[in-house]
Amino acid sequence: MGLNAVRFYARHSSKSKKQTRSPIILPEYISVSNLANLLAVRYEALSKRMLRLGFGQSETQHNYSLDRDMATLISEEFNVPIVSESSLDKHDLFPQPYPDEKLLKPRPPIVTIMGHVDHGKTSLLDYLRNSSIVSQEHGGITQHIGAFSVPLKSGKRITFIDTPGHAAFLSMRERGALITDIVVLVVAATESVMPQTIEAINHARKAKVPIVVAMSKTDLPGADIDKVTNDLLAQNVELESIGGDVQAVPISNVTGEGISELEDAIIAQADMLNLKSPVLNFPCQGWIIEANMKKGCGNVATVLIREGQLKIGSILVAGTSLCKVKGMSSAQGVPQKVAGPGSAVEVMGWKTLPEAGDQVLQAKNIEIARKAVDVRETRIAMKSQADILVKRNESLEQIQDSSTTTETETKRLLNCIIKADVSGSAEAVSHMLENLGNDKVGVRILEAAVGPVTEFDVSRAEAANAVIYSFNLKNEKDVIFLAEQHKVMIADFNIIYKLVDDATERLISMLDIEYDKKILGEAEIRAIFPITVGKKTMNVAGCRISNGSIQRNNLIQTLRNDEVVYDGKLSSLKVVKKDIDEVTKGNDCGMAFEDYTDFSVGDIVQAYEKIPRPRYL
């Protein structure tokens, strides 16, 4: 029934005389039985009251989902006051507004490197920080975000974020664009604008972040700067060389040519943005760039600080993760006691691993932080319950709307447990696997988590008949041995597209095999002869082979008017009363069929073999 009708019935019904009870918080959706529990009334009493209010019989079922407005009206019938979900906000943490402009201090620009795969992003960063990321990254592809600061000769600093170029890391790249001040778009002069180049441009545009173009590989044969300029113009990126306002710097990651000019271009862009943040007497605020487990350190997260100062002992909340900072270090591993705006530091002391992309907020004390985490966990639980109830209602409606029950093919699912070195990688692998499959097969991810494979993972995989995908990890020998004993597959990979290929092959193997028929021989039934076998009389088809050959053990089908009327095997193949294994073209023979005697003169007999079709997703 409609909400207006319920309101009408509610206004005209008698209110319960019971004493008003303690207030409750209603989620967006709640089942009838759960509402009864929340109101502390029997389900039968609640359903009767709902019928009196004008609800339909189907709407009083114990697992029917009520929205918040409906549940509020019913609760009022029992004199139970409702507290708004927004009242939870008073216990949560939120970003603080900036103080007076005079209290703001200049901060280093936060720069995200973006561009198409293999266009030289990591090589550029490698040159900037004089490390060896390229040699460490498997397959030449950066697997997760890294952040670090680069000191310049002028005394200024630039903080860089490296976003992976592989298609799987879309959400990580987009996240980088939302927390950055400037995007350096790396475009190879040998290939020009590519799909991920366009994607990066769109991310920057969506986040309203200015772009500085770094033209890489300009020293290689086939480099064409004019083509890059025109291709960027087609994406509405107008370079200064053609009268636009976007800076472009040709660079070589091999010789270092143009790198200092690129740094100058970034600083010039940052000066135009007038980047400032509060520092002293302001709570630390920032973002989680990456999170993982480190041997000897426990849960560790890279935090990009946007406002305030982070100190040893500070209390942080990121998502539903809480941290009392036990230690922190720079990207180069240098311990730090204090870090200010524009810094990227690795922070130790997290109770649980936060998610890459979570906002980091400082709490005054541990009690405030715990309350904020409790509130956030409550919201997540309520949202999860709401999603379940919505799906349940949809299922109920489908059953009620269906007048006939049809048998539908069940989609086969490959159960997977994903364990990865960092949360960003776990997220990326999950994203790739969830998009695999078709209407017949797909992937169900039981868990995607950070850290080596555990005995519990093996037990869970065994119970669910799941594959454990281990990405960029070294697993304990005892766990590997346990998995082998229990016949649980731990599939180790350090290149994401190879992992995806493996999952694809597993899905393909789950598809039903479909066959094509290859005709081996053909005969026409020219006569029907009755024969006596023991005390039994049966008909035999007198045939002449018109094409190929027919063997005694072939699969056989008979056609009448081009339609298959029998599919099976021969019980007998004879030539002049003599059993024979094969009859070839132009010869006559007698055939009898397994469990089939309804053949006629003129029917066509075909021998065939099944050829399995290639299977694809």
C-alpha positions as CSV (number, residue, x, y, z in Angstrom):
1,M,0.0,0.0,0.0
2,G,1.1,3.6,-0.5
3,L,2.6,5.8,2.3
4,N,-0.3,8.3,2.1
5,A,-2.8,5.6,2.8
6,V,-0.7,4.4,5.8
7,R,-0.7,8.0,7.1
8,F,-4.4,8.2,6.7
9,Y,-5.0,5.0,8.7
10,A,-2.4,6.1,11.3
11,R,-4.2,9.4,11.9
12,H,-7.6,7.7,12.4
13,S,-6.4,4.8,14.5
14,S,-6.3,4.8,18.3
15,K,-3.0,5.3,19.9
16,S,-1.6,2.8,22.3
17,K,-2.1,3.7,26.0
18,K,1.3,2.2,26.8
19,Q,4.0,4.4,28.5
20,T,6.4,6.1,26.1
21,R,9.6,4.0,25.9
22,S,13.3,4.8,25.2
23,P,14.0,6.3,21.8
24,I,15.4,4.1,19.0
25,I,17.4,4.7,15.8
26,L,15.8,3.3,12.7
27,P,18.0,2.3,9.7
28,E,17.0,3.2,6.1
29,Y,15.3,-0.2,5.8
30,I,14.3,-2.8,8.4
31,S,12.5,-6.1,8.2
32,V,9.1,-6.5,10.0
33,S,10.6,-9.1,12.4
34,N,13.6,-6.9,13.2
35,L,11.3,-4.0,13.8
36,A,9.3,-6.2,16.2
37,N,12.6,-7.0,18.1
38,L,13.6,-3.3,18.1
39,L,10.2,-2.3,19.5
40,A,10.2,-5.2,22.0
41,V,6.8,-6.5,20.9
42,R,5.7,-9.9,19.6
43,Y,5.8,-10.3,15.8
44,E,2.1,-11.4,15.8
45,A,1.1,-8.2,17.7
46,L,3.0,-6.1,15.2
47,S,1.6,-7.7,12.1
48,K,-2.0,-7.3,13.5
49,R,-1.4,-3.6,14.2
50,M,0.0,-3.2,10.6
51,L,-3.1,-4.8,9.1
52,R,-5.3,-2.5,11.2
53,L,-3.3,0.4,9.8
54,G,-4.0,-0.7,6.2
55,F,-0.9,-2.6,5.3
56,G,-1.4,-5.5,2.9
57,Q,-1.0,-9.1,4.0
58,S,2.2,-9.6,2.1
59,E,3.7,-6.5,3.7
60,T,3.4,-8.0,7.1
61,Q,5.5,-11.0,6.3
62,H,8.4,-11.4,8.8
63,N,11.1,-10.8,6.2
64,Y,9.4,-8.0,4.3
65,S,11.5,-4.8,4.3
66,L,10.0,-1.5,5.5
67,D,11.5,1.9,4.7
68,R,12.2,4.4,7.4
69,D,9.0,6.4,7.0
70,M,6.8,3.3,7.3
71,A,8.8,2.0,10.3
72,T,8.5,5.4,11.9
73,L,4.7,5.4,11.7
74,I,4.4,1.9,13.1
75,S,6.8,2.8,15.9
76,E,4.7,5.8,16.8
77,E,1.7,3.5,17.1
78,F,3.6,1.8,20.0
79,N,4.6,5.2,21.5
80,V,8.3,4.6,20.8
81,P,10.1,7.8,19.9
82,I,12.5,7.8,16.9
83,V,15.9,9.4,17.0
84,S,17.3,10.6,13.7
85,E,20.3,8.7,12.3
86,S,21.9,12.1,11.8
87,S,22.1,12.3,15.6
88,L,25.0,9.9,15.3
89,D,27.0,12.7,13.8
90,K,27.7,14.3,17.1
91,H,30.0,11.4,18.0
92,D,31.7,11.3,14.6
93,L,34.8,13.2,13.4
94,F,34.7,15.7,10.5
95,P,37.2,17.9,8.7
96,Q,37.7,21.2,10.5
97,P,37.2,24.6,8.7
98,Y,40.3,26.7,8.1
99,P,41.1,29.4,10.6
100,D,41.9,33.0,9.7
101,E,43.9,33.5,6.5
102,K,46.7,35.1,8.6
103,L,47.3,31.8,10.4
104,L,47.9,29.8,7.1
105,K,51.4,28.9,6.0
106,P,52.6,28.0,2.5
107,R,52.8,24.2,1.9
108,P,54.5,22.1,-0.7
109,P,52.3,21.2,-3.7
110,I,51.0,17.6,-3.9
111,V,51.5,16.3,-7.4
112,T,50.1,13.1,-8.9
113,I,51.9,11.5,-11.9
114,M,49.4,10.1,-14.4
115,G,49.5,8.7,-17.9
116,H,49.2,5.6,-20.0
117,V,51.0,2.4,-19.1
118,D,54.7,2.3,-20.0
119,H,54.8,6.0,-21.0
120,G,57.5,6.5,-18.4
121,K,55.7,7.6,-15.2
122,T,57.7,5.4,-12.9
123,S,61.0,6.1,-14.7
124,L,60.3,9.8,-14.1
125,L,59.7,9.3,-10.4
126,D,62.7,7.0,-10.2
127,Y,64.8,9.8,-11.6
128,L,63.3,12.3,-9.2
129,R,63.9,10.3,-6.0
130,N,67.0,8.5,-7.3
131,S,65.8,5.1,-6.3
132,S,65.2,1.8,-8.2
133,I,61.4,1.4,-8.3
134,V,61.4,0.2,-12.0
135,S,63.7,-2.7,-11.3
136,Q,61.7,-3.7,-8.2
137,E,58.2,-3.6,-9.8
138,H,57.2,-6.9,-11.4
139,G,56.5,-6.8,-15.1
140,G,57.7,-3.2,-15.4
141,I,54.3,-2.1,-14.2
142,T,53.9,-0.2,-10.9
143,Q,51.7,-2.3,-8.6
144,H,50.6,0.3,-6.0
145,I,50.6,4.0,-5.1
146,G,53.7,5.4,-3.5
147,A,54.3,8.9,-2.1
148,F,57.4,10.9,-1.3
149,S,58.8,14.4,-1.2
150,V,61.6,15.8,-3.3
151,P,63.7,18.8,-2.1
152,L,64.6,21.3,-4.8
153,K,67.7,23.5,-5.1
154,S,65.6,26.5,-4.3
155,G,64.8,25.1,-0.9
156,K,61.2,24.3,-1.8
157,R,59.7,20.8,-1.8
158,I,57.3,18.9,-4.0
159,T,55.4,15.9,-2.8
160,F,54.7,13.3,-5.5
161,I,52.1,10.5,-5.7
162,D,52.7,7.7,-8.2
163,T,49.5,6.1,-9.5
164,P,49.7,2.8,-11.4
165,G,49.1,2.8,-15.1
166,H,47.5,-0.6,-15.4
167,A,43.7,-0.6,-16.2
168,A,43.0,-2.5,-13.0
169,F,44.1,0.5,-10.9
170,L,41.4,2.9,-12.2
171,S,39.9,3.6,-8.8
172,M,43.4,4.2,-7.3
173,R,44.2,6.7,-10.1
174,E,40.9,8.5,-9.7
175,R,41.5,8.7,-5.9
176,G,44.9,10.3,-6.6
177,A,43.3,13.0,-8.7
178,L,40.9,13.9,-5.9
179,I,43.6,14.5,-3.2
180,T,46.2,16.2,-5.4
181,D,46.9,19.9,-6.3
182,I,48.5,19.4,-9.7
183,V,48.5,16.5,-12.2
184,V,51.6,15.8,-14.2
185,L,50.4,14.1,-17.3
186,V,53.2,11.9,-18.8
187,V,52.7,11.4,-22.6
188,A,55.2,9.4,-24.6
189,A,56.1,11.4,-27.7
190,T,56.5,8.1,-29.5
191,E,52.9,7.0,-28.9
192,S,51.0,10.3,-28.1
193,V,47.6,10.2,-26.5
194,M,46.3,6.8,-25.4
195,P,43.2,5.5,-23.6
196,Q,44.6,6.0,-20.1
197,T,45.9,9.4,-21.1
198,I,42.3,10.4,-21.8
199,E,41.2,8.8,-18.6
200,A,43.8,10.8,-16.6
201,I,42.7,14.0,-18.3
202,N,39.1,13.3,-17.3
203,H,40.0,12.6,-13.7
204,A,41.9,15.8,-13.5
205,R,39.1,17.7,-15.1
206,K,36.5,16.1,-12.7
207,A,38.6,17.1,-9.7
208,K,39.2,20.6,-11.2
209,V,43.0,20.1,-10.9
210,P,45.4,21.9,-13.3
211,I,47.6,19.8,-15.6
212,V,51.3,20.1,-16.5
213,V,52.3,17.9,-19.4
214,A,55.6,16.0,-19.4
215,M,56.5,14.7,-22.9
216,S,58.6,11.7,-22.3
217,K,60.7,9.6,-24.8
218,T,61.4,12.7,-26.9
219,D,64.9,11.5,-27.5
220,L,63.7,8.2,-29.2
221,P,63.2,7.5,-32.9
222,G,59.6,8.2,-33.9
223,A,59.0,11.0,-31.3
224,D,56.5,13.5,-32.7
225,I,55.9,16.5,-30.4
226,D,53.5,18.2,-32.9
227,K,51.3,15.1,-32.9
228,V,51.2,15.0,-29.1
229,T,50.2,18.7,-29.1
230,N,47.4,18.2,-31.6
231,D,46.1,15.1,-30.0
232,L,46.0,16.9,-26.6
233,L,44.2,19.7,-28.3
234,A,41.6,17.2,-29.4
235,Q,41.0,16.5,-25.7
236,N,40.6,20.2,-25.0
237,V,44.1,20.4,-23.4
238,E,45.7,23.5,-25.0
239,L,49.4,23.8,-24.6
240,E,51.2,27.2,-24.2
241,S,53.0,26.6,-27.5
242,I,49.7,27.0,-29.4
243,G,48.3,29.8,-27.2
244,G,46.8,27.8,-24.4
245,D,47.5,27.9,-20.6
246,V,48.8,24.3,-20.1
247,Q,52.6,24.1,-19.6
248,A,54.4,21.3,-21.5
249,V,58.0,20.2,-20.9
250,P,59.9,17.7,-23.0
251,I,61.9,15.3,-20.8
252,S,64.2,12.4,-21.0
253,N,64.1,9.9,-18.1
254,V,67.5,8.5,-19.3
255,T,69.6,11.6,-19.4
256,G,67.5,13.7,-17.0
257,E,67.1,16.4,-19.7
258,G,64.1,18.7,-18.9
259,I,63.6,17.4,-15.3
260,S,64.6,20.6,-13.6
261,E,62.4,22.6,-16.1
262,L,59.5,20.3,-15.2
263,E,60.1,21.0,-11.5
264,D,60.1,24.8,-12.2
265,A,56.8,24.4,-14.2
266,I,55.3,22.6,-11.2
267,I,56.4,25.3,-8.7
268,A,55.1,28.0,-11.1
269,Q,51.8,26.3,-11.2
270,A,51.8,25.9,-7.4
271,D,52.6,29.6,-7.0
272,M,49.5,30.5,-9.0
273,L,47.4,28.2,-6.8
274,N,48.7,30.0,-3.6
275,L,48.7,26.7,-1.6
276,K,48.5,27.3,2.1
277,S,47.4,25.2,5.1
278,P,47.0,25.7,8.8
279,V,50.0,24.2,10.7
280,L,50.1,25.0,14.4
281,N,47.1,24.5,16.8
282,F,45.2,22.7,14.1
283,P,44.2,19.0,14.1
284,C,46.1,16.9,11.5
285,Q,44.0,16.0,8.4
286,G,45.0,14.0,5.4
287,W,44.5,10.9,3.4
288,I,45.6,7.3,3.4
289,I,47.7,6.6,0.3
290,E,48.5,3.0,1.0
291,A,48.3,0.5,3.9
292,N,50.0,-2.9,4.5
293,M,51.4,-5.2,7.1
294,K,55.2,-5.0,7.7
295,K,57.2,-7.6,9.5
296,G,58.3,-6.2,12.8
297,C,56.1,-3.1,12.4
298,G,52.6,-4.5,12.3
299,N,49.9,-2.4,10.5
300,V,51.5,0.5,8.6
301,A,49.9,3.2,6.5
302,T,51.3,5.9,4.2
303,V,49.5,9.2,5.2
304,L,49.5,12.3,3.1
305,I,49.2,15.3,5.4
306,R,47.1,18.2,4.1
307,E,46.6,20.2,7.2
308,G,48.1,20.5,10.7
309,Q,51.0,18.6,12.2
310,L,51.3,14.9,12.9
311,K,53.3,13.9,15.9
312,I,54.3,10.8,17.8
313,G,51.4,9.9,20.1
314,S,48.7,11.6,18.0
315,I,45.3,9.8,17.8
316,L,44.0,9.3,14.3
317,V,40.9,7.9,12.7
318,A,40.7,6.7,9.1
319,G,37.5,5.1,8.1
320,T,36.9,2.6,10.9
321,S,40.6,2.2,11.7
322,L,42.1,3.8,14.8
323,C,45.7,4.7,15.4
324,K,47.9,6.0,18.2
325,V,51.0,7.0,16.3
326,K,53.9,4.8,17.6
327,G,56.3,5.9,15.0
328,M,56.6,7.4,11.5
329,S,59.2,7.7,8.8
330,S,59.7,9.3,5.5
331,A,59.5,7.5,2.2
332,Q,63.3,7.0,2.4
333,G,62.9,5.3,5.8
334,V,64.2,8.2,7.9
335,P,62.4,8.3,11.4
336,Q,60.4,11.5,12.1
337,K,58.9,12.9,15.2
338,V,56.9,15.6,13.4
339,A,55.4,15.9,9.9
340,G,53.6,18.9,8.4
341,P,51.3,19.8,5.5
342,G,52.4,18.4,2.2
343,S,54.4,15.5,3.8
344,A,53.9,11.8,3.1
345,V,54.9,9.6,6.0
346,E,54.6,6.0,6.9
347,V,52.7,5.7,10.1
348,M,52.8,2.8,12.6
349,G,50.3,2.0,15.3
350,W,47.1,1.2,13.5
351,K,44.8,-1.2,15.3
352,T,43.4,-2.4,12.0
353,L,44.5,-1.6,8.4
354,P,42.7,1.4,7.0
355,E,41.7,1.5,3.3
356,A,43.6,3.4,0.7
357,G,41.6,6.6,0.0
358,D,40.3,6.9,3.6
359,Q,40.4,10.4,5.0
360,V,42.6,10.8,8.1
361,L,41.3,12.9,11.0
362,Q,42.9,13.6,14.3
363,A,41.0,13.1,17.6
364,K,41.7,14.9,20.8
365,N,41.8,11.7,22.8
366,I,41.3,7.9,22.4
367,E,37.7,8.0,23.8
368,I,36.6,10.5,21.1
369,A,38.3,8.4,18.5
370,R,36.6,5.1,19.7
371,K,33.2,6.8,19.6
372,A,33.8,7.9,16.1
373,V,34.8,4.4,15.0
374,D,31.7,2.9,16.8
375,V,29.5,5.4,14.9
376,R,31.0,4.6,11.6
377,E,30.8,0.8,12.2
378,T,27.1,1.3,13.1
379,R,26.5,3.2,9.9
380,I,28.2,0.4,7.8
381,A,26.2,-2.3,9.6
382,M,22.9,-0.4,9.0
383,K,23.8,0.1,5.3
384,S,24.7,-3.5,4.9
385,Q,21.4,-4.6,6.6
386,A,19.5,-2.2,4.4
387,D,21.1,-3.6,1.2
388,I,20.2,-7.2,2.3
389,L,16.6,-6.2,3.0
390,V,16.2,-4.4,-0.3
391,K,17.4,-7.5,-2.2
392,R,15.1,-9.7,-0.1
393,N,12.1,-7.6,-0.9
394,E,13.0,-7.7,-4.6
395,S,13.1,-11.5,-4.4
396,L,9.7,-11.6,-2.6
397,E,8.1,-9.3,-5.2
398,Q,9.5,-11.5,-8.0
399,I,8.0,-14.6,-6.4
400,Q,4.6,-12.9,-5.8
401,D,4.5,-11.4,-9.4
402,S,5.3,-14.7,-11.0
403,S,2.2,-16.8,-11.9
404,T,4.3,-19.8,-13.0
405,T,7.6,-21.2,-11.7
406,T,10.2,-21.5,-14.4
407,E,13.4,-23.5,-14.0
408,T,16.4,-21.1,-14.5
409,E,19.9,-22.1,-15.0
410,T,22.0,-21.3,-11.9
411,K,25.1,-19.2,-12.6
412,R,28.3,-21.1,-11.6
413,L,30.6,-19.1,-9.4
414,L,34.4,-19.3,-8.9
415,N,34.9,-18.7,-5.2
416,C,38.1,-16.7,-4.5
417,I,40.0,-15.4,-1.5
418,I,42.4,-12.6,-2.4
419,K,45.5,-11.9,-0.2
420,A,47.8,-9.1,-1.3
421,D,50.8,-7.1,-0.1
422,V,48.8,-3.8,0.1
423,S,45.2,-2.7,0.2
424,G,45.4,-1.0,-3.1
425,S,46.5,-4.2,-4.8
426,A,43.8,-6.2,-3.1
427,E,41.2,-3.7,-4.3
428,A,42.6,-3.7,-7.8
429,V,42.6,-7.5,-8.1
430,S,39.1,-7.6,-6.7
431,H,37.9,-5.1,-9.3
432,M,39.4,-7.1,-12.2
433,L,38.0,-10.4,-11.0
434,E,34.6,-9.1,-10.3
435,N,34.3,-8.0,-14.0
436,L,35.1,-11.4,-15.3
437,G,32.5,-13.9,-16.5
438,N,29.2,-13.9,-18.4
439,D,25.6,-14.9,-17.8
440,K,26.7,-18.5,-17.1
441,V,29.9,-18.1,-14.9
442,G,31.3,-15.5,-12.7
443,V,33.6,-14.8,-9.7
444,R,32.5,-14.5,-6.1
445,I,35.1,-12.9,-3.8
446,L,34.8,-14.3,-0.3
447,E,37.4,-11.9,1.1
448,A,40.0,-9.4,-0.1
449,A,42.6,-8.7,2.5
450,V,46.2,-7.6,3.2
451,G,48.8,-10.0,4.5
452,P,50.1,-13.5,3.8
453,V,47.8,-16.5,3.5
454,T,46.9,-18.0,6.9
455,E,45.7,-21.4,8.1
456,F,42.3,-19.8,8.5
457,D,42.3,-18.8,4.9
458,V,43.1,-22.4,3.9
459,S,40.3,-23.8,6.1
460,R,37.8,-21.3,4.7
461,A,38.9,-22.0,1.1
462,E,38.5,-25.8,1.7
463,A,35.0,-25.3,3.1
464,A,34.0,-23.1,0.2
465,N,35.9,-24.9,-2.5
466,A,37.7,-21.6,-3.2
467,V,40.9,-20.6,-4.9
468,I,43.3,-18.4,-2.9
469,Y,45.0,-15.8,-5.0
470,S,48.2,-14.6,-3.4
471,F,49.5,-11.3,-4.9
472,N,53.0,-10.0,-4.3
473,L,53.4,-12.1,-1.2
474,K,55.8,-14.6,0.4
475,N,53.7,-17.2,2.2
476,E,54.8,-19.4,5.1
477,K,56.0,-22.9,4.1
478,D,53.7,-24.5,6.8
479,V,50.7,-22.8,5.3
480,I,51.6,-23.9,1.8
481,F,52.1,-27.5,3.1
482,L,48.7,-27.4,4.8
483,A,47.0,-26.2,1.6
484,E,48.6,-29.0,-0.3
485,Q,47.4,-31.5,2.3
486,H,43.8,-30.2,2.0
487,K,44.0,-29.9,-1.8
488,V,43.5,-26.1,-1.6
489,M,45.0,-24.1,-4.5
490,I,47.1,-21.1,-3.5
491,A,47.8,-19.3,-6.8
492,D,50.8,-17.0,-6.4
493,F,51.2,-14.1,-8.8
494,N,53.1,-10.8,-8.9
495,I,51.8,-9.5,-12.2
496,I,48.1,-8.7,-12.3
497,Y,47.3,-9.6,-15.9
498,K,48.7,-13.1,-15.3
499,L,46.5,-13.5,-12.3
500,V,43.5,-12.4,-14.4
501,D,44.5,-14.9,-17.1
502,D,44.5,-17.7,-14.6
503,A,41.0,-16.8,-13.2
504,T,39.7,-16.5,-16.8
505,E,41.0,-20.1,-17.6
506,R,39.3,-21.4,-14.5
507,L,36.0,-19.8,-15.4
508,I,36.2,-21.2,-19.0
509,S,36.7,-24.7,-17.5
510,M,33.5,-24.3,-15.6
511,L,31.5,-23.7,-18.8
512,D,29.5,-26.6,-20.2
513,I,31.2,-28.2,-23.2
514,E,29.2,-27.7,-26.4
515,Y,29.9,-29.9,-29.4
516,D,29.7,-29.7,-33.2
517,K,28.9,-32.8,-35.2
518,K,31.4,-33.9,-37.8
519,I,29.6,-36.2,-40.3
520,L,31.8,-39.3,-41.1
521,G,29.5,-41.2,-43.3
522,E,26.0,-41.3,-44.7
523,A,23.6,-44.0,-45.9
524,E,20.1,-44.3,-47.2
525,I,17.6,-46.9,-45.9
526,R,16.4,-48.6,-49.0
527,A,14.5,-51.6,-47.5
528,I,13.4,-53.0,-44.2
529,F,13.9,-56.7,-43.5
530,P,12.4,-58.7,-40.6
531,I,14.9,-61.1,-39.0
532,T,14.5,-63.6,-36.2
533,V,17.0,-63.6,-33.3
534,G,16.2,-66.5,-31.0
535,K,12.5,-66.3,-30.4
536,K,12.3,-62.6,-31.2
537,T,11.6,-61.0,-34.5
538,M,13.1,-57.6,-35.3
539,N,13.5,-55.2,-38.3
540,V,16.8,-54.5,-39.9
541,A,17.4,-51.5,-42.2
542,G,18.9,-52.4,-45.6
543,C,21.2,-49.5,-46.5
544,R,23.6,-48.3,-49.1
545,I,26.6,-46.1,-48.0
546,S,26.4,-42.9,-50.1
547,N,29.2,-40.9,-48.5
548,G,32.3,-41.7,-46.4
549,S,32.1,-44.7,-44.2
550,I,30.1,-46.0,-41.2
551,Q,31.7,-48.0,-38.4
552,R,30.0,-50.2,-35.9
553,N,31.0,-48.1,-32.9
554,N,30.2,-44.6,-34.4
555,L,27.6,-42.3,-33.0
556,I,24.5,-42.5,-35.2
557,Q,21.6,-40.2,-36.1
558,T,18.8,-40.8,-38.5
559,L,17.1,-38.0,-40.4
560,R,13.6,-37.9,-41.8
561,N,12.7,-34.8,-43.9
562,D,15.9,-33.2,-42.6
563,E,14.9,-33.6,-39.0
564,V,16.7,-35.9,-36.5
565,V,14.3,-38.6,-35.4
566,Y,16.9,-40.8,-33.6
567,D,20.3,-40.2,-31.9
568,G,22.2,-43.2,-30.5
569,K,24.3,-46.1,-31.6
570,L,24.2,-49.2,-33.8
571,S,23.5,-52.6,-32.2
572,S,24.5,-54.4,-35.3
573,L,26.3,-53.8,-38.6
574,K,26.3,-56.7,-41.1
575,V,27.2,-57.4,-44.7
576,V,25.3,-60.6,-45.9
577,K,24.8,-61.9,-42.4
578,K,28.4,-61.3,-41.4
579,D,29.2,-58.9,-38.6
580,I,31.6,-56.2,-39.8
581,D,33.4,-53.2,-38.3
582,E,33.1,-50.8,-41.2
583,V,31.3,-50.3,-44.4
584,T,32.6,-47.8,-47.0
585,K,31.0,-45.8,-49.8
586,G,29.0,-47.7,-52.5
587,N,28.5,-50.9,-50.4
588,D,25.3,-52.3,-49.0
589,C,24.8,-53.4,-45.5
590,G,22.2,-54.2,-42.8
591,M,21.9,-52.0,-39.7
592,A,20.1,-52.4,-36.4
593,F,19.8,-49.6,-33.9
594,E,20.0,-49.6,-30.1
595,D,16.4,-49.2,-28.7
596,Y,15.0,-48.0,-32.0
597,T,12.9,-49.7,-34.7
598,D,10.7,-46.9,-35.9
599,F,12.8,-46.3,-39.1
600,S,11.4,-46.0,-42.6
601,V,12.5,-46.4,-46.1
602,G,14.0,-43.1,-47.3
603,D,15.5,-42.2,-43.9
604,I,19.1,-41.0,-43.9
605,V,21.5,-42.6,-41.5
606,Q,24.6,-40.5,-40.6
607,A,27.6,-41.5,-38.6
608,Y,29.3,-38.6,-36.7
609,E,31.8,-37.7,-34.1
610,K,31.5,-34.9,-31.5
611,I,34.0,-32.1,-31.9
612,P,34.1,-29.8,-28.8
613,R,33.7,-26.1,-29.5
614,P,36.3,-23.7,-28.2
615,R,35.0,-22.1,-25.0
616,Y,35.3,-18.4,-24.4
617,L,33.9,-15.9,-21.8
